[in-house]
Amino acid sequence: MNILVVEDEKNLADAIVEILNSNGYNAEATYDGTSGLEKAQSDAYDAIVLDVMLPGMDGREIVHELRRAGKSTPILMLTALSSTKDKVDALDAGADDYMTKPFESDELLARLRALTRRKGEVVIDEVKFEDITLDLTTHDLSCKDRKVHLSGKEFEVMNMLMTSNTRVVSKQDLLTKVWGADADASENSVEAYISFLRKKLQHVNSKVQITTLRMLGYRLEYFEN
Ligand code: CA
């Protein structure tokens, strides 16, 4: 889920981005009102965290502009003051919710969850690629009526490959994203897991294969017949 953070206090903006990114969101910050509005209009975001007092363009004006243009992206306003007038102004302008600074990260996360739920967004609980489906809750990989359970790392590797569709995923990318700070992991670990996954794809009788592209990495390919 993509979140845009518009906040001119750079430290705060970056801290919010970090909190969101470490909680499964894909957040990015912009530090002034003008570029905030520009980005917000792009439709690339599922929600916007928006400060009121901004250089370039005021947060309330941004909400107003977006709503006037028919954009319904959920907006969480950040207000420095806890005066009732500030909150009323934020909501009147078309924001969905407001939060007074300073705030706890738990509150930010809870409010964002509520906002994105309110939008009626369906929680994605599976990823599909050609004839295979990966259940994000149970970690089962299935193809038609056959199913196999994936271990933690197998699941993460498969999830990355499937969400990349037919794009190439490099070994280094897999290593960083799946193994992270695990110093013992190496490219051999990636190769081992790729081979486990190949066996599991065969096990469920899928026509999807993990192709190795020398020096580049891996990608999924569908072989009809
Ligand atoms: Ca500000």
Residues whose N, C-alpha, C, O or C-beta is under 5 A from the ligand:
A	BS01	CA	D8 E9 D51 M53 L54
